[in-house]
Amino acid sequence: MESILYHANNFLNILQGTKNLSSNTMLAYRSDMKDLTHFIAENGCDETTVSKYAMYLQKDRHLKDTTIVRKLIVTKMYLSYLFKQGITESDYGKSQSFKYKKERRLPKVLDKSDVSILLTYVSSQSANAETKYDVWLSTSNLALIDLLISTGIRIGEAAAITVQDIKSSNRTILIHGKGRKQRIIYISCPETWINMTNWLKTRAIYPLETDALFVNRYGRNLSIHGIEYIDNSIKRTCNIDKQSTPHYLRHTFATNLLSNGADLRSVQEILGHSSVAVTEIYTEVSLNRRKEVMDKFNYRNTLT
């Protein structure tokens, strides 16, 4: 048993070295392995491990479907690794398959009125800033929030933007997406570009040791948690849904693109989704599109 637990770190190192996984993915996998090794230490490791662990994650931990599926995938990979290394006498990961149906949850969005309130607030804070620090903070917050609203990028992608990623000649930004995939986004809104430009000018006044576009009060890279804190603070001040997250802005952006007539393939590319199937879920919350279809094609409309 000690050998099984000992090999967890080696397994993670091999994954990191051979799969070219992002730091966020590796962070999730390390958490998964910590949970798995604790479970194995208490329950042993045999051909029933996958099914027992799945039940534990669902009934005892009450984890989300997506989290359970990820943890089970990592579990099967690790159990197969143990067999290949000669640690276990059988491939317990292969001997038991699982089919876990994930609940299809609709993306949660903000009302356009709430987004407008957010934008109005950060704009007023920037316009009324007086001290140097207030100018710095409010100009940064305005550029950040407007960028999330205007492009639908993930907060992890916003945190990863560098000054060199911005091309002023064509108003584009190179985005470093999930799975180390890059894409270029275009800033279509002139006001958003002005806010970005103003922040770049303000940022350039102070000597910084990082090339990250968004930085914290100490001049270091603004983290994902830092962006979440900023977003939550602003929403709390504006009395906007306390349960919402910065990702709601991404969902709102995508839903409104589709509602306004954008095609799925284009939205997929803009969002950086690996498959159109991932993007299709936004059609479920696109009310304008559904209204148009029902008004045009519902046979009941013609019955007298």
C-alpha positions as a printed Julia matrix, in Angstrom:
304×3 Matrix{Float64}:
   0.0    0.0     0.0
   2.82   2.41    0.8
   4.21   1.76   -2.67
   0.88   2.7    -4.27
   0.81   5.98   -2.4
   4.48   6.68   -3.06
   4.05   6.39   -6.83
   1.41   9.13   -6.96
   3.99  11.91   -7.27
   5.92  10.04   -9.93
   2.69   9.52  -11.87
   1.95  13.25  -11.76
   5.47  14.1   -12.89
   5.13  11.77  -15.87
   1.79  13.37  -16.79
   3.27  16.83  -16.62
   6.3   15.86  -18.66
   4.52  13.92  -21.41
   1.07  15.49  -21.78
   2.06  19.18  -22.01
  -0.75  20.05  -19.6
  -1.45  23.58  -18.38
  -0.63  24.63  -14.83
  -4.34  24.84  -13.99
  -4.96  21.3   -15.23
  -2.0   20.0   -13.24
  -3.29  21.8   -10.16
  -6.64  20.02  -10.56
  -4.93  16.66  -11.11
  -2.79  17.08   -7.99
  -5.94  17.74   -5.99
  -7.56  14.67   -7.57
  -4.58  12.49   -6.68
  -4.6   13.74   -3.1
  -8.24  12.69   -2.75
  -7.61   9.36   -4.46
  -4.6    8.37   -2.35
  -6.5    9.21    0.84
  -9.34   6.99   -0.35
  -6.99   4.12   -1.24
  -5.21   4.43    2.11
  -8.52   3.88    3.91
 -10.21   1.42    1.55
  -7.43  -0.48   -0.19
  -6.91  -0.95   -3.91
  -8.56  -3.71   -5.95
 -10.93  -4.33   -8.84
 -13.77  -2.52   -7.05
 -11.85   0.71   -6.44
 -13.36   2.65   -9.35
 -16.99   1.85   -8.48
 -16.49   2.42   -4.75
 -14.69   5.69   -5.35
 -17.42   6.88   -7.73
 -20.05   6.15   -5.1
 -18.0    7.95   -2.45
 -17.58  11.04   -4.6
 -21.29  11.15   -5.37
 -22.94  10.14   -2.11
 -20.45  11.35    0.5
 -18.7   14.28   -1.15
 -21.68  15.49   -3.22
 -19.36  16.75   -5.94
 -20.48  18.16   -9.27
 -20.87  15.7   -12.15
 -18.05  17.26  -14.13
 -15.69  17.03  -11.15
 -16.58  13.37  -10.54
 -15.95  12.46  -14.18
 -12.55  14.16  -14.11
 -11.56  12.42  -10.87
 -12.61   9.02  -12.22
 -10.62   9.55  -15.4
  -7.53  10.36  -13.33
  -8.25   7.33  -11.15
  -8.33   4.94  -14.11
  -5.15   6.47  -15.51
  -3.36   6.02  -12.21
  -4.54   2.44  -11.68
  -3.38   1.55  -15.18
  -0.04   3.22  -14.45
   0.38   1.11  -11.3
  -0.16  -2.09  -13.27
   2.33  -1.11  -15.96
   4.89  -0.38  -13.24
   4.33  -3.81  -11.72
   2.93  -2.36   -8.49
  -0.44  -4.13   -8.8
  -1.16  -7.59  -10.19
  -4.01  -6.4   -12.4
  -5.07  -3.27  -14.26
  -7.84  -2.25  -11.91
  -8.49   0.82  -14.02
  -9.18  -1.23  -17.13
 -11.1   -4.02  -15.45
 -13.97  -1.74  -14.52
 -15.49   0.77  -16.91
 -17.87   3.53  -15.94
 -20.53   5.48  -17.75
 -21.41   8.58  -15.82
 -24.11  10.8   -17.24
 -23.42  14.44  -16.59
 -26.33  16.75  -15.92
 -26.55  19.31  -18.68
 -26.72  22.61  -16.87
 -27.57  25.78  -18.72
 -25.01  28.59  -18.57
 -25.92  31.3   -16.09
 -25.98  34.81  -17.46
 -26.42  38.37  -16.25
 -29.17  40.66  -17.51
 -27.92  43.28  -19.93
 -29.13  45.89  -17.46
 -26.81  44.46  -14.79
 -23.87  44.47  -17.2
 -24.67  48.09  -18.02
 -24.68  48.93  -14.3
 -21.27  47.29  -13.89
 -19.83  49.21  -16.8
 -21.33  52.5   -15.69
 -19.91  52.08  -12.19
 -16.33  51.29  -13.22
 -16.46  54.1   -15.79
 -17.58  56.63  -13.16
 -14.9   55.45  -10.74
 -12.27  56.06  -13.39
 -13.66  59.44  -14.41
 -13.82  60.7   -10.81
 -10.5   59.34   -9.55
  -8.32  61.99   -7.91
  -5.27  60.44   -6.22
  -2.56  58.67   -8.21
  -3.45  55.36   -6.66
  -7.17  55.8    -7.39
  -6.37  56.64  -11.0
  -4.18  53.54  -11.27
  -6.74  51.22   -9.68
  -9.85  52.57  -11.39
  -8.25  52.72  -14.84
  -7.09  49.12  -14.47
 -10.48  47.93  -13.21
 -12.29  49.65  -16.06
 -10.04  48.09  -18.69
 -10.34  44.66  -17.08
 -14.11  44.59  -16.6
 -14.77  46.08  -20.03
 -12.46  43.53  -21.64
 -14.33  40.64  -19.97
 -17.65  42.11  -21.07
 -16.56  42.9   -24.61
 -14.69  39.69  -25.48
 -15.99  36.9   -23.24
 -12.47  35.69  -22.43
 -11.88  33.53  -19.36
 -10.4   35.25  -16.31
  -7.41  32.92  -16.53
  -6.87  34.17  -20.06
  -7.15  37.78  -18.92
  -4.58  37.15  -16.2
  -2.19  35.66  -18.78
  -2.24  38.6   -21.23
   1.08  40.42  -21.58
   1.72  43.87  -22.98
   3.42  42.22  -25.96
   0.2   40.33  -26.76
  -1.57  43.58  -27.66
  -1.37  44.81  -31.26
  -2.5   48.41  -31.47
  -2.27  48.5   -35.26
  -5.32  46.26  -35.68
  -6.87  46.33  -32.18
  -6.21  42.67  -31.47
  -4.99  40.67  -28.47
  -3.27  37.29  -28.52
  -5.06  35.05  -26.02
  -3.36  32.09  -24.36
  -6.27  29.68  -23.95
  -6.9   26.33  -22.31
  -4.74  23.43  -23.41
  -1.99  25.88  -24.47
  -4.07  26.89  -27.49
  -3.68  30.44  -28.75
  -6.23  32.56  -30.57
  -6.51  36.18  -31.6
  -9.47  38.3   -30.52
 -10.51  41.57  -32.05
 -11.68  44.49  -29.89
 -14.73  45.61  -31.85
 -15.99  48.24  -29.41
 -14.15  51.59  -29.7
 -14.88  52.46  -26.05
 -13.32  49.17  -24.89
 -10.19  49.9   -26.94
  -9.97  53.43  -25.49
 -10.2   51.99  -21.97
  -7.45  49.51  -22.81
  -5.26  52.25  -24.27
  -5.78  54.47  -21.23
  -4.7   51.64  -18.95
  -1.6   50.95  -21.04
  -0.61  54.62  -20.75
  -1.23  54.66  -16.99
   0.6   51.36  -16.54
   3.62  52.66  -18.45
   4.15  55.49  -15.96
   5.36  53.11  -13.26
   8.39  50.79  -13.5
   7.24  47.18  -13.25
   9.15  43.91  -13.16
   6.44  42.0   -15.02
   5.12  42.28  -18.55
   1.63  41.13  -17.48
  -1.07  43.49  -18.69
  -2.98  43.46  -15.42
  -1.08  43.79  -12.15
  -1.97  44.06   -8.48
  -1.17  46.89   -6.07
   2.3   45.46   -5.56
   3.12  45.54   -9.25
   2.95  41.76   -9.65
   0.82  39.67  -11.99
  -2.87  39.95  -11.15
  -3.99  36.4   -10.36
  -7.27  34.67  -11.12
  -8.24  35.09   -7.48
  -7.38  38.77   -7.73
  -9.74  39.18  -10.68
 -12.47  37.32   -8.81
 -11.99  39.63   -5.83
 -12.26  42.74   -8.01
 -15.37  41.42   -9.76
 -17.05  40.44   -6.49
 -16.27  43.78   -4.86
 -17.75  45.73   -7.74
 -20.88  43.56   -7.95
 -21.38  43.87   -4.21
 -21.2   47.66   -4.46
 -23.6   47.64   -7.41
 -25.99  45.24   -5.62
 -25.77  42.67   -8.4
 -26.37  38.92   -7.89
 -23.95  37.84   -5.16
 -23.92  34.27   -6.49
 -22.65  35.29   -9.91
 -19.02  34.82  -10.91
 -16.83  36.51  -13.53
 -17.64  33.54  -15.78
 -21.21  34.82  -16.01
 -19.83  37.61  -18.21
 -18.45  34.99  -20.61
 -21.82  33.23  -20.72
 -23.61  36.54  -21.24
 -21.26  37.49  -24.06
 -21.73  34.17  -25.88
 -25.49  34.07  -25.43
 -25.92  37.57  -26.82
 -23.7   36.83  -29.82
 -26.0   33.96  -30.76
 -29.14  35.96  -29.98
 -27.95  38.67  -32.36
 -27.45  36.2   -35.22
 -23.83  35.03  -34.96
 -23.21  31.5   -36.27
 -22.08  28.71  -33.96
 -18.76  28.14  -35.69
 -17.73  31.77  -35.31
 -18.76  31.86  -31.66
 -16.8   28.66  -31.05
 -13.64  30.24  -32.48
 -14.1   33.47  -30.54
 -14.61  31.64  -27.25
 -11.79  29.19  -27.88
 -13.96  26.1   -27.47
 -12.46  22.81  -28.64
 -15.76  21.7   -30.18
 -18.95  23.24  -31.53
 -20.82  20.87  -29.22
 -19.53  22.87  -26.24
 -20.77  26.11  -27.8
 -24.2   24.69  -28.66
 -25.37  24.88  -25.06
 -25.57  28.66  -25.39
 -28.35  28.24  -27.93
 -30.48  26.86  -25.08
 -30.44  30.21  -23.29
 -30.68  32.38  -26.37
 -34.26  33.59  -25.88
 -34.37  35.81  -28.96
 -33.46  32.89  -31.22
 -36.16  30.7   -29.69
 -38.76  33.46  -30.01
 -37.88  33.88  -33.67
 -38.22  30.16  -34.35
 -41.51  29.87  -32.48
 -42.98  32.96  -34.14
 -42.0   31.74  -37.58
 -42.5   27.99  -37.47
 -44.98  27.02  -34.74
 -48.03  25.61  -36.54
 -50.31  26.73  -33.7
 -49.84  30.33  -34.81
 -51.9   29.64  -37.94
 -54.75  27.75  -36.32
 -58.06  29.57  -35.92
